[in-house]
Amino acid sequence: MRNIRRNPDIIWREEEEARDEVLRAMARGDDASGDGTVLLVESGMMHQLNLLGGEIWKLLDGIDEERLVDTLAMIFDVDRDTLSRDVRDFLVDIDKRGWLVHE
């Protein structure tokens, strides 16, 4: 299985206050799935990743997809099959954008 890394040309930062607010909203039972927690700058364009996307992005440091799902399963209380599909869909999307490097 190939290891995946963030494209080093992508500038990014975690928005810690936004992440904390999303976690508080989720604890209240509010839908915060569209709220950004990680900000990316690529070719002069800004993009926000939601909580799951941000957590995936932070882990992309030479990890394979299976280990990525294992790690995320410890963070999120969600069915593993659903999580695996969501991770796969996200990785396919950002790979098409050129945001990934495969080793």
Backbone as XML, in Angstrom:
<?xml version="1.0"?>
<chain id="A" units="angstrom">
  <residue number="1" name="MET">
    <atom name="N" x="0.844" y="-1.178" z="0.000"/>
    <atom name="CA" x="0.000" y="0.000" z="0.000"/>
    <atom name="C" x="0.895" y="1.249" z="0.000"/>
  </residue>
  <residue number="2" name="ARG">
    <atom name="N" x="0.533" y="2.211" z="-0.812"/>
    <atom name="CA" x="1.353" y="3.417" z="-0.922"/>
    <atom name="C" x="1.139" y="4.360" z="0.249"/>
  </residue>
  <residue number="3" name="ASN">
    <atom name="N" x="2.208" y="5.055" z="0.610"/>
    <atom name="CA" x="2.119" y="6.083" z="1.631"/>
    <atom name="C" x="1.729" y="7.399" z="0.972"/>
  </residue>
  <residue number="4" name="ILE">
    <atom name="N" x="0.983" y="8.199" z="1.711"/>
    <atom name="CA" x="0.439" y="9.444" z="1.192"/>
    <atom name="C" x="0.986" y="10.613" z="2.017"/>
  </residue>
  <residue number="5" name="ARG">
    <atom name="N" x="1.355" y="11.673" z="1.308"/>
    <atom name="CA" x="1.823" y="12.905" z="1.958"/>
    <atom name="C" x="1.073" y="14.095" z="1.389"/>
  </residue>
  <residue number="6" name="ARG">
    <atom name="N" x="1.030" y="15.154" z="2.208"/>
    <atom name="CA" x="0.513" y="16.431" z="1.708"/>
    <atom name="C" x="1.484" y="16.974" z="0.680"/>
  </residue>
  <residue number="7" name="ASN">
    <atom name="N" x="0.976" y="17.607" z="-0.349"/>
    <atom name="CA" x="1.830" y="18.305" z="-1.312"/>
    <atom name="C" x="2.541" y="19.427" z="-0.557"/>
  </residue>
  <residue number="8" name="PRO">
    <atom name="N" x="3.874" y="19.448" z="-0.562"/>
    <atom name="CA" x="4.605" y="20.459" z="0.214"/>
    <atom name="C" x="4.434" y="21.878" z="-0.325"/>
  </residue>
  <residue number="9" name="ASP">
    <atom name="N" x="3.867" y="22.030" z="-1.509"/>
    <atom name="CA" x="3.626" y="23.357" z="-2.062"/>
    <atom name="C" x="2.359" y="24.001" z="-1.507"/>
  </residue>
  <residue number="10" name="ILE">
    <atom name="N" x="1.566" y="23.229" z="-0.787"/>
    <atom name="CA" x="0.322" y="23.738" z="-0.207"/>
    <atom name="C" x="0.640" y="24.354" z="1.154"/>
  </residue>
  <residue number="11" name="ILE">
    <atom name="N" x="0.292" y="25.620" z="1.306"/>
    <atom name="CA" x="0.452" y="26.306" z="2.595"/>
    <atom name="C" x="-0.824" y="26.039" z="3.394"/>
  </residue>
  <residue number="12" name="TRP">
    <atom name="N" x="-0.667" y="25.726" z="4.675"/>
    <atom name="CA" x="-1.848" y="25.414" z="5.476"/>
    <atom name="C" x="-1.624" y="25.718" z="6.946"/>
  </residue>
  <residue number="13" name="ARG">
    <atom name="N" x="-2.745" y="25.858" z="7.628"/>
    <atom name="CA" x="-2.689" y="25.997" z="9.090"/>
    <atom name="C" x="-4.006" y="25.524" z="9.673"/>
  </residue>
  <residue number="14" name="GLU">
    <atom name="N" x="-3.907" y="25.004" z="10.887"/>
    <atom name="CA" x="-5.110" y="24.608" z="11.610"/>
    <atom name="C" x="-5.665" y="25.835" z="12.314"/>
  </residue>
  <residue number="15" name="GLU">
    <atom name="N" x="-6.962" y="26.015" z="12.212"/>
    <atom name="CA" x="-7.662" y="27.083" z="12.910"/>
    <atom name="C" x="-8.169" y="26.487" z="14.229"/>
  </residue>
  <residue number="16" name="GLU">
    <atom name="N" x="-7.331" y="26.583" z="15.270"/>
    <atom name="CA" x="-7.626" y="25.888" z="16.522"/>
    <atom name="C" x="-8.917" y="26.364" z="17.178"/>
  </residue>
  <residue number="17" name="GLU">
    <atom name="N" x="-9.173" y="27.670" z="17.146"/>
    <atom name="CA" x="-10.412" y="28.174" z="17.744"/>
    <atom name="C" x="-11.628" y="27.652" z="16.991"/>
  </residue>
  <residue number="18" name="ALA">
    <atom name="N" x="-11.543" y="27.597" z="15.673"/>
    <atom name="CA" x="-12.650" y="27.068" z="14.871"/>
    <atom name="C" x="-12.848" y="25.587" z="15.173"/>
  </residue>
  <residue number="19" name="ARG">
    <atom name="N" x="-11.739" y="24.846" z="15.314"/>
    <atom name="CA" x="-11.839" y="23.412" z="15.633"/>
    <atom name="C" x="-12.518" y="23.220" z="16.980"/>
  </residue>
  <residue number="20" name="ASP">
    <atom name="N" x="-12.113" y="24.018" z="17.971"/>
    <atom name="CA" x="-12.726" y="23.911" z="19.297"/>
    <atom name="C" x="-14.220" y="24.218" z="19.236"/>
  </residue>
  <residue number="21" name="GLU">
    <atom name="N" x="-14.606" y="25.228" z="18.459"/>
    <atom name="CA" x="-16.025" y="25.575" z="18.324"/>
    <atom name="C" x="-16.810" y="24.456" z="17.639"/>
  </residue>
  <residue number="22" name="VAL">
    <atom name="N" x="-16.223" y="23.852" z="16.622"/>
    <atom name="CA" x="-16.885" y="22.728" z="15.959"/>
    <atom name="C" x="-17.088" y="21.583" z="16.947"/>
  </residue>
  <residue number="23" name="LEU">
    <atom name="N" x="-16.080" y="21.282" z="17.739"/>
    <atom name="CA" x="-16.209" y="20.203" z="18.722"/>
    <atom name="C" x="-17.285" y="20.532" z="19.753"/>
  </residue>
  <residue number="24" name="ARG">
    <atom name="N" x="-17.367" y="21.795" z="20.189"/>
    <atom name="CA" x="-18.422" y="22.190" z="21.133"/>
    <atom name="C" x="-19.803" y="22.052" z="20.480"/>
  </residue>
  <residue number="25" name="ALA">
    <atom name="N" x="-19.902" y="22.484" z="19.227"/>
    <atom name="CA" x="-21.175" y="22.384" z="18.507"/>
    <atom name="C" x="-21.606" y="20.924" z="18.375"/>
  </residue>
  <residue number="26" name="MET">
    <atom name="N" x="-20.672" y="20.062" z="18.042"/>
    <atom name="CA" x="-20.982" y="18.645" z="17.911"/>
    <atom name="C" x="-21.432" y="18.053" z="19.252"/>
  </residue>
  <residue number="27" name="ALA">
    <atom name="N" x="-20.787" y="18.479" z="20.341"/>
    <atom name="CA" x="-21.161" y="17.992" z="21.668"/>
    <atom name="C" x="-22.582" y="18.421" z="22.029"/>
  </residue>
  <residue number="28" name="ARG">
    <atom name="N" x="-23.012" y="19.582" z="21.509"/>
    <atom name="CA" x="-24.382" y="20.056" z="21.729"/>
    <atom name="C" x="-25.374" y="19.352" z="20.810"/>
  </residue>
  <residue number="29" name="GLY">
    <atom name="N" x="-24.865" y="18.605" z="19.836"/>
    <atom name="CA" x="-25.730" y="17.932" z="18.877"/>
    <atom name="C" x="-26.010" y="18.752" z="17.636"/>
  </residue>
  <residue number="30" name="ASP">
    <atom name="N" x="-25.303" y="19.873" z="17.467"/>
    <atom name="CA" x="-25.473" y="20.728" z="16.292"/>
    <atom name="C" x="-24.701" y="20.164" z="15.107"/>
  </residue>
  <residue number="31" name="ASP">
    <atom name="N" x="-25.190" y="20.457" z="13.906"/>
    <atom name="CA" x="-24.490" y="20.050" z="12.687"/>
    <atom name="C" x="-23.426" y="21.085" z="12.363"/>
  </residue>
  <residue number="32" name="ALA">
    <atom name="N" x="-22.173" y="20.699" z="12.469"/>
    <atom name="CA" x="-21.053" y="21.595" z="12.170"/>
    <atom name="C" x="-20.200" y="21.004" z="11.056"/>
  </residue>
  <residue number="33" name="SER">
    <atom name="N" x="-20.773" y="20.095" z="10.275"/>
    <atom name="CA" x="-20.001" y="19.380" z="9.258"/>
    <atom name="C" x="-19.455" y="20.294" z="8.169"/>
  </residue>
  <residue number="34" name="GLY">
    <atom name="N" x="-20.073" y="21.445" z="7.970"/>
    <atom name="CA" x="-19.604" y="22.354" z="6.926"/>
    <atom name="C" x="-18.655" y="23.428" z="7.416"/>
  </residue>
  <residue number="35" name="ASP">
    <atom name="N" x="-18.385" y="23.447" z="8.713"/>
    <atom name="CA" x="-17.520" y="24.484" z="9.275"/>
    <atom name="C" x="-16.053" y="24.126" z="9.092"/>
  </residue>
  <residue number="36" name="GLY">
    <atom name="N" x="-15.265" y="25.090" z="8.630"/>
    <atom name="CA" x="-13.850" y="24.866" z="8.370"/>
    <atom name="C" x="-13.009" y="24.874" z="9.624"/>
  </residue>
  <residue number="37" name="THR">
    <atom name="N" x="-12.026" y="23.973" z="9.670"/>
    <atom name="CA" x="-11.091" y="23.915" z="10.795"/>
    <atom name="C" x="-9.638" y="23.992" z="10.336"/>
  </residue>
  <residue number="38" name="VAL">
    <atom name="N" x="-9.401" y="23.767" z="9.046"/>
    <atom name="CA" x="-8.056" y="23.865" z="8.464"/>
    <atom name="C" x="-8.161" y="24.742" z="7.223"/>
  </residue>
  <residue number="39" name="LEU">
    <atom name="N" x="-7.214" y="25.666" z="7.120"/>
    <atom name="CA" x="-7.179" y="26.580" z="5.986"/>
    <atom name="C" x="-5.994" y="26.219" z="5.098"/>
  </residue>
  <residue number="40" name="LEU">
    <atom name="N" x="-6.256" y="26.052" z="3.796"/>
    <atom name="CA" x="-5.215" y="25.751" z="2.815"/>
    <atom name="C" x="-5.121" y="26.910" z="1.833"/>
  </residue>
  <residue number="41" name="VAL">
    <atom name="N" x="-3.902" y="27.206" z="1.385"/>
    <atom name="CA" x="-3.706" y="28.186" z="0.328"/>
    <atom name="C" x="-2.927" y="27.490" z="-0.773"/>
  </residue>
  <residue number="42" name="GLU">
    <atom name="N" x="-3.554" y="27.449" z="-1.963"/>
    <atom name="CA" x="-2.960" y="26.758" z="-3.101"/>
    <atom name="C" x="-3.176" y="27.615" z="-4.336"/>
  </residue>
  <residue number="43" name="SER">
    <atom name="N" x="-2.093" y="27.978" z="-4.981"/>
    <atom name="CA" x="-2.146" y="28.806" z="-6.191"/>
    <atom name="C" x="-2.971" y="30.066" z="-5.981"/>
  </residue>
  <residue number="44" name="GLY">
    <atom name="N" x="-2.802" y="30.684" z="-4.826"/>
    <atom name="CA" x="-3.493" y="31.929" z="-4.526"/>
    <atom name="C" x="-4.936" y="31.771" z="-4.112"/>
  </residue>
  <residue number="45" name="MET">
    <atom name="N" x="-5.431" y="30.556" z="-4.050"/>
    <atom name="CA" x="-6.819" y="30.288" z="-3.648"/>
    <atom name="C" x="-6.845" y="29.718" z="-2.232"/>
  </residue>
  <residue number="46" name="MET">
    <atom name="N" x="-7.809" y="30.192" z="-1.431"/>
    <atom name="CA" x="-7.979" y="29.663" z="-0.085"/>
    <atom name="C" x="-9.082" y="28.613" z="-0.080"/>
  </residue>
  <residue number="47" name="HIS">
    <atom name="N" x="-8.848" y="27.546" z="0.662"/>
    <atom name="CA" x="-9.803" y="26.454" z="0.805"/>
    <atom name="C" x="-9.904" y="26.118" z="2.285"/>
  </residue>
  <residue number="48" name="GLN">
    <atom name="N" x="-11.107" y="25.786" z="2.732"/>
    <atom name="CA" x="-11.295" y="25.347" z="4.106"/>
    <atom name="C" x="-11.685" y="23.880" z="4.115"/>
  </residue>
  <residue number="49" name="LEU">
    <atom name="N" x="-11.137" y="23.163" z="5.073"/>
    <atom name="CA" x="-11.499" y="21.763" z="5.275"/>
    <atom name="C" x="-12.328" y="21.656" z="6.542"/>
  </residue>
  <residue number="50" name="ASN">
    <atom name="N" x="-13.358" y="20.823" z="6.501"/>
    <atom name="CA" x="-14.157" y="20.603" z="7.710"/>
    <atom name="C" x="-13.349" y="19.752" z="8.687"/>
  </residue>
  <residue number="51" name="LEU">
    <atom name="N" x="-13.972" y="19.417" z="9.813"/>
    <atom name="CA" x="-13.248" y="18.711" z="10.873"/>
    <atom name="C" x="-12.625" y="17.408" z="10.381"/>
  </residue>
  <residue number="52" name="LEU">
    <atom name="N" x="-13.410" y="16.557" z="9.709"/>
    <atom name="CA" x="-12.849" y="15.292" z="9.224"/>
    <atom name="C" x="-11.757" y="15.545" z="8.199"/>
  </residue>
  <residue number="53" name="GLY">
    <atom name="N" x="-12.020" y="16.417" z="7.237"/>
    <atom name="CA" x="-11.005" y="16.736" z="6.237"/>
    <atom name="C" x="-9.739" y="17.281" z="6.871"/>
  </residue>
  <residue number="54" name="GLY">
    <atom name="N" x="-9.900" y="18.135" z="7.864"/>
    <atom name="CA" x="-8.735" y="18.702" z="8.556"/>
    <atom name="C" x="-7.938" y="17.653" z="9.303"/>
  </residue>
  <residue number="55" name="GLU">
    <atom name="N" x="-8.644" y="16.735" z="9.967"/>
    <atom name="CA" x="-7.939" y="15.669" z="10.692"/>
    <atom name="C" x="-7.197" y="14.761" z="9.723"/>
  </residue>
  <residue number="56" name="ILE">
    <atom name="N" x="-7.823" y="14.454" z="8.594"/>
    <atom name="CA" x="-7.148" y="13.657" z="7.572"/>
    <atom name="C" x="-5.907" y="14.402" z="7.096"/>
  </residue>
  <residue number="57" name="TRP">
    <atom name="N" x="-6.078" y="15.672" z="6.749"/>
    <atom name="CA" x="-4.970" y="16.481" z="6.215"/>
    <atom name="C" x="-3.782" y="16.479" z="7.172"/>
  </residue>
  <residue number="58" name="LYS">
    <atom name="N" x="-4.051" y="16.656" z="8.465"/>
    <atom name="CA" x="-2.960" y="16.705" z="9.451"/>
    <atom name="C" x="-2.198" y="15.385" z="9.538"/>
  </residue>
  <residue number="59" name="LEU">
    <atom name="N" x="-2.870" y="14.282" z="9.240"/>
    <atom name="CA" x="-2.236" y="12.962" z="9.345"/>
    <atom name="C" x="-1.470" y="12.547" z="8.086"/>
  </residue>
  <residue number="60" name="LEU">
    <atom name="N" x="-1.613" y="13.296" z="7.009"/>
    <atom name="CA" x="-0.992" y="12.906" z="5.736"/>
    <atom name="C" x="0.498" y="13.259" z="5.719"/>
  </residue>
  <residue number="61" name="ASP">
    <atom name="N" x="1.262" y="12.466" z="6.445"/>
    <atom name="CA" x="2.700" y="12.707" z="6.561"/>
    <atom name="C" x="3.505" y="11.463" z="6.215"/>
  </residue>
  <residue number="62" name="GLY">
    <atom name="N" x="2.984" y="10.671" z="5.279"/>
    <atom name="CA" x="3.641" y="9.420" z="4.906"/>
    <atom name="C" x="2.894" y="8.219" z="5.452"/>
  </residue>
  <residue number="63" name="ILE">
    <atom name="N" x="1.619" y="8.347" z="5.577"/>
    <atom name="CA" x="0.765" y="7.306" z="6.148"/>
    <atom name="C" x="0.037" y="6.571" z="5.016"/>
  </residue>
  <residue number="64" name="ASP">
    <atom name="N" x="-0.237" y="5.291" z="5.218"/>
    <atom name="CA" x="-1.041" y="4.588" z="4.216"/>
    <atom name="C" x="-2.516" y="4.699" z="4.608"/>
  </residue>
  <residue number="65" name="GLU">
    <atom name="N" x="-3.382" y="4.437" z="3.652"/>
    <atom name="CA" x="-4.815" y="4.665" z="3.853"/>
    <atom name="C" x="-5.395" y="3.824" z="4.990"/>
  </residue>
  <residue number="66" name="GLU">
    <atom name="N" x="-4.974" y="2.592" z="5.114"/>
    <atom name="CA" x="-5.499" y="1.727" z="6.173"/>
    <atom name="C" x="-5.140" y="2.264" z="7.558"/>
  </residue>
  <residue number="67" name="ARG">
    <atom name="N" x="-3.884" y="2.659" z="7.726"/>
    <atom name="CA" x="-3.460" y="3.225" z="9.013"/>
    <atom name="C" x="-4.164" y="4.547" z="9.283"/>
  </residue>
  <residue number="68" name="LEU">
    <atom name="N" x="-4.408" y="5.310" z="8.231"/>
    <atom name="CA" x="-5.132" y="6.571" z="8.360"/>
    <atom name="C" x="-6.536" y="6.315" z="8.919"/>
  </residue>
  <residue number="69" name="VAL">
    <atom name="N" x="-7.239" y="5.356" z="8.352"/>
    <atom name="CA" x="-8.586" y="5.017" z="8.829"/>
    <atom name="C" x="-8.522" y="4.499" z="10.267"/>
  </residue>
  <residue number="70" name="ASP">
    <atom name="N" x="-7.536" y="3.663" z="10.575"/>
    <atom name="CA" x="-7.383" y="3.157" z="11.947"/>
    <atom name="C" x="-7.240" y="4.307" z="12.941"/>
  </residue>
  <residue number="71" name="THR">
    <atom name="N" x="-6.415" y="5.284" z="12.606"/>
    <atom name="CA" x="-6.179" y="6.428" z="13.488"/>
    <atom name="C" x="-7.438" y="7.261" z="13.644"/>
  </residue>
  <residue number="72" name="LEU">
    <atom name="N" x="-8.119" y="7.515" z="12.545"/>
    <atom name="CA" x="-9.343" y="8.317" z="12.593"/>
    <atom name="C" x="-10.456" y="7.604" z="13.352"/>
  </residue>
  <residue number="73" name="ALA">
    <atom name="N" x="-10.488" y="6.273" z="13.299"/>
    <atom name="CA" x="-11.503" y="5.502" z="14.012"/>
    <atom name="C" x="-11.361" y="5.670" z="15.525"/>
  </residue>
  <residue number="74" name="MET">
    <atom name="N" x="-10.165" y="5.995" z="15.992"/>
    <atom name="CA" x="-9.954" y="6.255" z="17.417"/>
    <atom name="C" x="-10.440" y="7.653" z="17.803"/>
  </residue>
  <residue number="75" name="ILE">
    <atom name="N" x="-10.576" y="8.536" z="16.823"/>
    <atom name="CA" x="-10.976" y="9.924" z="17.083"/>
    <atom name="C" x="-12.485" y="10.103" z="16.945"/>
  </residue>
  <residue number="76" name="PHE">
    <atom name="N" x="-13.061" y="9.501" z="15.894"/>
    <atom name="CA" x="-14.466" y="9.712" z="15.569"/>
    <atom name="C" x="-15.298" y="8.484" z="15.906"/>
  </residue>
  <residue number="77" name="ASP">
    <atom name="N" x="-16.452" y="8.711" z="16.497"/>
    <atom name="CA" x="-17.380" y="7.639" z="16.840"/>
    <atom name="C" x="-18.309" y="7.437" z="15.651"/>
  </residue>
  <residue number="78" name="VAL">
    <atom name="N" x="-17.830" y="6.644" z="14.686"/>
    <atom name="CA" x="-18.582" y="6.419" z="13.460"/>
    <atom name="C" x="-18.306" y="4.996" z="12.973"/>
  </residue>
  <residue number="79" name="ASP">
    <atom name="N" x="-19.255" y="4.450" z="12.260"/>
    <atom name="CA" x="-19.099" y="3.125" z="11.668"/>
    <atom name="C" x="-17.841" y="3.094" z="10.794"/>
  </residue>
  <residue number="80" name="ARG">
    <atom name="N" x="-17.031" y="2.067" z="10.958"/>
    <atom name="CA" x="-15.756" y="1.987" z="10.241"/>
    <atom name="C" x="-15.936" y="1.973" z="8.725"/>
  </residue>
  <residue number="81" name="ASP">
    <atom name="N" x="-16.954" y="1.270" z="8.234"/>
    <atom name="CA" x="-17.181" y="1.241" z="6.788"/>
    <atom name="C" x="-17.520" y="2.629" z="6.253"/>
  </residue>
  <residue number="82" name="THR">
    <atom name="N" x="-18.347" y="3.351" z="6.985"/>
    <atom name="CA" x="-18.694" y="4.719" z="6.590"/>
    <atom name="C" x="-17.454" y="5.602" z="6.607"/>
  </residue>
  <residue number="83" name="LEU">
    <atom name="N" x="-16.675" y="5.484" z="7.665"/>
    <atom name="CA" x="-15.451" y="6.273" z="7.781"/>
    <atom name="C" x="-14.494" y="5.954" z="6.635"/>
  </residue>
  <residue number="84" name="SER">
    <atom name="N" x="-14.330" y="4.691" z="6.339"/>
    <atom name="CA" x="-13.427" y="4.278" z="5.266"/>
    <atom name="C" x="-13.867" y="4.864" z="3.918"/>
  </residue>
  <residue number="85" name="ARG">
    <atom name="N" x="-15.178" y="4.829" z="3.645"/>
    <atom name="CA" x="-15.693" y="5.417" z="2.400"/>
    <atom name="C" x="-15.467" y="6.925" z="2.359"/>
  </residue>
  <residue number="86" name="ASP">
    <atom name="N" x="-15.722" y="7.600" z="3.488"/>
    <atom name="CA" x="-15.532" y="9.054" z="3.536"/>
    <atom name="C" x="-14.067" y="9.428" z="3.328"/>
  </residue>
  <residue number="87" name="VAL">
    <atom name="N" x="-13.176" y="8.669" z="3.937"/>
    <atom name="CA" x="-11.739" y="8.922" z="3.768"/>
    <atom name="C" x="-11.338" y="8.712" z="2.314"/>
  </residue>
  <residue number="88" name="ARG">
    <atom name="N" x="-11.780" y="7.606" z="1.737"/>
    <atom name="CA" x="-11.462" y="7.302" z="0.331"/>
    <atom name="C" x="-11.964" y="8.412" z="-0.587"/>
  </residue>
  <residue number="89" name="ASP">
    <atom name="N" x="-13.215" y="8.847" z="-0.396"/>
    <atom name="CA" x="-13.780" y="9.915" z="-1.231"/>
    <atom name="C" x="-12.976" y="11.204" z="-1.093"/>
  </residue>
  <residue number="90" name="PHE">
    <atom name="N" x="-12.604" y="11.547" z="0.128"/>
    <atom name="CA" x="-11.823" y="12.760" z="0.368"/>
    <atom name="C" x="-10.458" y="12.668" z="-0.308"/>
  </residue>
  <residue number="91" name="LEU">
    <atom name="N" x="-9.795" y="11.532" z="-0.156"/>
    <atom name="CA" x="-8.470" y="11.367" z="-0.753"/>
    <atom name="C" x="-8.533" y="11.435" z="-2.282"/>
  </residue>
  <residue number="92" name="VAL">
    <atom name="N" x="-9.546" y="10.827" z="-2.865"/>
    <atom name="CA" x="-9.706" y="10.888" z="-4.321"/>
    <atom name="C" x="-9.886" y="12.338" z="-4.760"/>
  </residue>
  <residue number="93" name="ASP">
    <atom name="N" x="-10.723" y="13.077" z="-4.042"/>
    <atom name="CA" x="-10.984" y="14.475" z="-4.384"/>
    <atom name="C" x="-9.718" y="15.324" z="-4.306"/>
  </residue>
  <residue number="94" name="ILE">
    <atom name="N" x="-8.996" y="15.233" z="-3.196"/>
    <atom name="CA" x="-7.823" y="16.101" z="-3.072"/>
    <atom name="C" x="-6.660" y="15.632" z="-3.942"/>
  </residue>
  <residue number="95" name="ASP">
    <atom name="N" x="-6.642" y="14.345" z="-4.281"/>
    <atom name="CA" x="-5.626" y="13.865" z="-5.214"/>
    <atom name="C" x="-5.864" y="14.468" z="-6.598"/>
  </residue>
  <residue number="96" name="LYS">
    <atom name="N" x="-7.130" y="14.523" z="-7.022"/>
    <atom name="CA" x="-7.460" y="15.143" z="-8.309"/>
    <atom name="C" x="-7.052" y="16.611" z="-8.343"/>
  </residue>
  <residue number="97" name="ARG">
    <atom name="N" x="-7.049" y="17.264" z="-7.192"/>
    <atom name="CA" x="-6.666" y="18.673" z="-7.101"/>
    <atom name="C" x="-5.150" y="18.872" z="-7.088"/>
  </residue>
  <residue number="98" name="GLY">
    <atom name="N" x="-4.415" y="17.754" z="-6.969"/>
    <atom name="CA" x="-2.960" y="17.838" z="-6.919"/>
    <atom name="C" x="-2.412" y="18.136" z="-5.536"/>
  </residue>
  <residue number="99" name="TRP">
    <atom name="N" x="-3.207" y="17.885" z="-4.522"/>
    <atom name="CA" x="-2.808" y="18.204" z="-3.155"/>
    <atom name="C" x="-2.066" y="17.069" z="-2.457"/>
  </residue>
  <residue number="100" name="LEU">
    <atom name="N" x="-1.897" y="15.931" z="-3.126"/>
    <atom name="CA" x="-1.239" y="14.777" z="-2.521"/>
    <atom name="C" x="0.012" y="14.388" z="-3.276"/>
  </residue>
  <residue number="101" name="VAL">
    <atom name="N" x="0.910" y="13.751" z="-2.530"/>
    <atom name="CA" x="2.110" y="13.143" z="-3.106"/>
    <atom name="C" x="2.088" y="11.687" z="-2.647"/>
  </residue>
  <residue number="102" name="HIS">
    <atom name="N" x="2.270" y="10.753" z="-3.574"/>
    <atom name="CA" x="2.282" y="9.318" z="-3.249"/>
    <atom name="C" x="3.708" y="8.818" z="-3.288"/>
  </residue>
  <residue number="103" name="GLU">
    <atom name="N" x="4.051" y="7.995" z="-2.299"/>
    <atom name="CA" x="5.397" y="7.425" z="-2.215"/>
    <atom name="C" x="5.368" y="5.951" z="-2.577"/>
  </residue>
</chain>
